[in-house]
Amino acid sequence: MLRSLHVRNYVLIDSLDISFPEGLVIITGQTGAGKSILLGALSLLTGAKADASIISAGADSCVVEAEFSIDDSPEIRALLDEADVEWDSGQLLIRRVVHSTGRSRSFINDSPVQVQLLSDIAGQLVDIHSQHQSLMLTSRAFQLSLLDNFAGLGGQRSEAVACWQRLQAVRAGLADARRRLERIQSEGDYARSQWEQLDRANLRDGELEELEEEQKQLANAEEIKTNLGEALSLLDPDDSSGVPGISAALRQAQRLLEKTSVYVPSLSELGERIDSARIEIDDICSEIDRAGSSVVLSQERLAEVEDRISLLLQLMRKHDVRTVAELIAVRESYGQELFDGSALEEKAAALEKELNAATQAYDSVCSKLHAARAEAAPRLASEIEASIHGLELEKAVFTVELSEGKPGPAGTDSVMFCFSATGKTAPVDLAKCASGGEISRIMLCLKAMMALYEGMPTMIFDEIDTGVSGSAAHKMGALICEMGASMQVFAITHLPQVAAKGSAHYVVEKTEDAAGRTVSSIREVRGKDRVTEIARLLSGAAITPEAIANAESLLSQ
């Protein structure tokens, strides 16, 4: 149950510190006093979205903190253990701080946690029923969820969700494989011909550069050979020319310097240098001679090289690439595409088998869900009908119709709540026949039933009695009061018949502070103050003696 609530700088609430008892807690106040603001502050602790607009003017941040007292809960313990939060003997202190930057921080028992944890835990601490949720009663998805909750099908429904997700994933994978396979097959002949052409070319990275260099040498072979011969003859002329070669001249100069070095020792170093130069000249001549001998004068080889270069350039232009390496990558791409076709055929065959298995699993869980729902639907209808008979709908007929629906995460069933207020006509879709007051009463009966089955510790009704008055309102108040006997219930209401049923009564008020700012506050009313508040609900701003008497009568019942 909710023990206390502390709020700082939330919209019109500057400061609020209030404790709540067990049982039925009534909250009233004039329209616009701030009841919805109070509910909004509490919703922050359930993980609701927060932004800087909720911070009071002039403040840097707002803080909402609540203390809950709960029985030992394995579910909550597991969530806290996973988040490394200490279990404090069933006491949960939940705090949310929102900063002016729009960012917020969440804490449980003073340990920082992710806001998602608040959402996960909140569902087991408190159920906030707003006016909007009554409209949800006409939603088919909401009706199906109510039936499943009533029948205790949470586990089977989760299994259906898992099977549906797997089925959808396999379907998507198979569809993608088939699309790719169809594209590959339609382009298969072209891809194969391109791959075969590139494969026959025996491509080698760097080949084009080598061929271009060889082509230059072959095209200019005669000039190369002539130039090398002339260079060699200058360095080392043959004996018939009668001209001494450079090597011989250097050798003779070396001998002369060696003789002279007997007289001039420093000349011996010059002799050594000349010897080194001679050795280098001899080596150069050998290289030139070998280079000249290796020059090939072959028009056939030149034609082969030029044909090969032409082929490579033609393939590069065709495939819009600049290098042989890129051309090789194109060949590998076509090869991979042909390989993928075979692999995709195997993958598609495996996915078809997986699809059959996933479909069978989904159909099986849907069949079990349908059987359980079919068994629970008349029981749910009977209990709701009996409950709404007690709220001045004595002749109403309520049925739960189960039919085949579109397959989805919740199975293949569609549920429709049907209603007849008088019982004189056949029940029809609740969304098409029920008034706002009737929907409010039906929703209250459902909430009371859900609280009974689910053991909800705290329930908050935000004007669930909208559209109801008179004795019907009195009976709704009695039902809410009955719920309050076994759990903590908050009822935000404008109806005096409901407000008079509470074990505690709080009034939300809007006032001006010393600075002229409008602020909201909440206070508990007892005794004469409570009588006055009930009388205000009865008669409005002008509280008459008759309203006072009526209020006292309501409170004494």
Secondary structure, DSSP 8 states (H G I E B T S, - for coil): -EEEEEEEEETTEEEEEEE--SSEEEEE--TTSSHHHHHHHHHHTTT----GGGB-TT-SEEEEEEEEE----HHHHHHHHHTT---BTTEEEEEEEEETTS-EEEEETTEEE-HHHHHHHHTTTEEEE-HHHHHHTT-HHHHHHHHHHHHT-HHHHHHHHHHHHHHHHHHHHHHHHHHHHHHHHHTHHHHHHHHHHHHHTT--TTHHHHHHHHHHHHHTHHHHHHHHHHHHHHHS--GGG----HHHHHHHHHHHHHHHTTT-TTHHHHHHHHHHHHHHHHHHHHHHHHHHHH----HHHHHHHHHHHHHHHHHHHHTT-SSHHHHHHHHHHHHHHHHHHHHHHHHHHHHHHHHHHHHHHHHHHHHHHHHHHHHHHHHHHHHHHHHHHTTT-TT-EEEEEEEEEEEETTEEEEEEEEEESSSSS--EEHHHH--HHHHHHHHHHHHHHHHHHHT-SEEEEESTTTT--HHHHHHHHHHHHHHHTTSEEEEE-S-HHHHTT-SEEEEEEEEE-TTS-EEEEEEE--HHHHHHHHHHHHH-SS--HHHHHHHHHHHH-
